[in-house]
Amino acid sequence: MLVVPRLRIAARRALQCGQGRLVTQGAAFLHQPRAFSSAAGKVVKTLQAEIKHEEEQYEQAKEIKTFLEKSDFKLLDTEGDVNMVLERDVGDKKVTIEWQLTSPFDPTADMEGEQEGYEHEATDFCITLESKSSNAGLSFYCSTQTGEDHRYVIGNVKAFASAEEKDSISAYNGPEFEDIDDKVQEAFDEYLAEVGMNNEICDFIDAMALDKEQREYIRWLNNTKKFLDE
């Protein structure tokens, strides 16, 4: 007859111990948001200083505005998107030049101080000429280069017969440009010049690649701060 009460007492004590642990864990959990808020506050304070510094240092290169005022190309640049596009129409052909933002830092520099004196040397870009009627066309995969005579080099020339082939990741990207006959290379250079490809565009591509990275970095700082402030 005494066994049952003892079991009930043992069970009650076990429950009480369990409740004690739950209360302790709950109390500890309730303190976590404070610690989290404190850590978030430190990040926000650091971000505020970084935002102030970056906004004070930011200045858009003059050649960007000058190019856009004089060029027949239209710039497509969307906040939060790393891609940029210049586009124009030449007769029945649509000409697009696509490239992405690029870091102002040397990706090969590992040791402290190696970044000093580093100058951005190249930006990869693609020039596509597409027929409005048939969607066939050519894509030239290029890179800018330093110098004054010829500011870009062509890597490959892709020919496509349709929009599907143009966008296919398994489509043939064409031969290495340097492997093509010299006369064909010269003819392609003249062809690109006729549709508007020149040194000024290369200067603009390089300038915008760096400018876009800076603007997106400042936007990232503000978005991060805004989230942590909520």
PyMOL commands that set and color helices and strands:
alter all, ss='L'
color gray80, all
select helices_A, chain A and resi 3-57+62-70+163-167+177-179+182-194+199-229
alter helices_A, ss='H'
color red, helices_A
select strands_A, chain A and resi 74-77+83-90+93-100+124-131+137-144+152-160
alter strands_A, ss='S'
color yellow, strands_A
deselect
rebuild
show_as cartoon
